[in-house]
Amino acid sequence: MTQAVVDSGVLYALFDRGDAWHDQSVAFFKSHAHDAVVPLTILGEVGYMLEAKLKGNAPRALVEWLARGQVQLEGLLPQDLRRMSLLMSKYPEIGLVDASVAVIAERLFADTIATTDRRHFSAIKPLHVDRFTLIPDP
C-alpha cells in the first residue's frame, strides 16, 4: 500500500475504546503505521474530541503516541491553501479539516484516506486519481 492520509475520526477512535471504529483503527495503525500520514491540521479537532468526550489524560496520550515517531506528520504548504479554498467552494459540505486531508493526499499522490467519514471523502474528486480509496472498512 502507498501512503494513507489519516482523518480525525480514525485517529480519535484509536484512543476511545468505546468508539464504534476503535477496533478497525487499532488494526489500521498496527498494520499501516509506517504508511500513515497524520496531517497536523487534524490534531486540534482530535484533541478537542478527546478532551470533550474522554477527558483525563487522553490528549496527552495522543501527544505521547505521536512523539514516538511511528507515523509521518505533515503540515500544509502555502500552495495547499489555494487548493483547499477551491475544494471548499466546490464541495461546500466539507470543512477546513477535510479539505486539508484531501489536499495533503493530492500533494503526496496518496490515493488512500483512513477515515470514518465516507460521505465527504466519497464526494471529493481528487486531481491525481479517479477517487480516494477509503479505509478501514466499516
Secondary structure as UniProt FT lines:
FT   STRAND          4..6
FT   HELIX           8..15
FT   TURN            17..18
FT   TURN            20..21
FT   HELIX           22..32
FT   HELIX           33..35
FT   STRAND          36..39
FT   HELIX           40..42
FT   HELIX           43..53
FT   TURN            56..57
FT   HELIX           58..67
FT   TURN            68..69
FT   STRAND          72..74
FT   HELIX           78..90
FT   TURN            92..93
FT   HELIX           96..107
FT   TURN            108..109
FT   STRAND          112..114
FT   HELIX           118..123
FT   STRAND          133..135
//
